[in-house]
């Protein structure tokens, strides 16, 4: 009888020893997870006024709680997310849009890689905790990328709309103005002259360099038909500053042009009528052929 008892007792003690070992491992996992939770809580308390640190600690806290609780249903639910990830990855692979190419495919690919890397963890609850923590981080990064992309799109849209409104206002402010382009050229004899064109490119007159009977320089202004309509002579104001005085065909003063600089330091010529009222301004430019020209905008 002693032989039978000695032969049976080892077989009866094996399940008990395995159960004890399993319970011991369970409490080791629980204790380690509880210690991690305590450390996280202490660190969170030390940084309770730093919202960024608390946000970063939250995923670790969730993973540690899942590991410590060791609830089969909770761990199974976390591990079953793999089915949703595989389904989403398959759908993203079938789509050709930029959102699927640059967001959905990398997102689902990263999550499935996490599931493959953590498959080697033997404890199902620890595996679920690690997966939950890393998945939360990946989702957080994905959400931040979406917010940043949305913000960039909104900023670009606002800039485009702002430019559109700006140019629209400029177009409204330009209504009622008359634009004259003066091209600097020479006549048949090589003498300098200025040809004037309106906004549609039609020639409206010209100015030819000449001198009066005293040898003083002047510009003779003509209309499109070649009729003399006035003259322009260089002069100075009472402070000695240069200006150009304009007269009509009868010699009556009709205005003057004064060289100035704008607030950017760009040379500009201000045109005034006989009463001194500003009626327009002109600037030196070059056309697409590199030729010198003067663009005048009259009110």
C-alpha positions, 0 to 999 in steps of 0.5 A: 500500500505504501508503494501505491501511495508513493506512486500516486502522490507525485502525480497528485502534487503536480497540478497543485504545484503548477497552480501555486506557480501560476498564482505566484506569477499572477501576484508578481505581475500584479505587484509589479503593475501596482508598483508602476502605478504607484510611481506614476501617481507619485510622478503625476502628483509632482507634476500636477500643474504641468498638463503636458506631463499628465497627458503623457502619463495617462497612456502608461497609467491605463496600460499599468491598470489593465495589467494589474486588474488582469481581467480576462474580458478587458484584455481580450477586448484590447487584443481583439482590436487586431481584427479592426486594424486588419479590416481597416488596413485592407480597406485603406489598401483598396483606396487611392486617395491621398488621405488613404495613402499618406495617413490611413495606410501608415496608421494601420501599418504602424498599429499592426506592427505593434501587434506583431512585436508584442505577440512574443509577450507570454502574459496575455494581460501584460501584452494587452497593457503594452498594446493599449499604451502604445496604441494610445500614443500612436492614436495621439500622434495621428490626431496631432498630425490631422490637427496640424494638417487642418491648421495648415490648410486653414492658414493657407486658405486664409492667406489666399482669401486675404490676397484675393480680398487685397487685390479686389480692393486694389482693383476697386481703388483703381477704378476711375483712374487713367493709366498712361504708359510713356516709352522712351525712344528716339525719332528718325534722326536719333533724337530722344522722344517719349511716346504715350500710350493709354491702358489699352495700348493705343498711342495718345501722344508724344513728347519731343525734346527741343529748345526755345529761342534762348537755348533752354531745354523743353519738351514739346507735347503733341497729340496722336495726330501730331498737333502741339498741345503744350510744353514741359520745361524744367524749373525749380521751386523757391527752395531750389528743388527741381520740378517740371512746369507744364503749359498748354498750347497757348502758354497757360500754366496747367500744372507741374510735376515734382520728383519725390520718394515714397515711404519705401524710398522708391523715386516717384513723380507727383503730378499737380494741376494749376491749383496745386492739387495732386492729380496723379503720380508716375514711376520709372519701370522696365517692361518685359523686354527690359526697356525703360518706361514711365507708368503714370496713374491719374485720378 
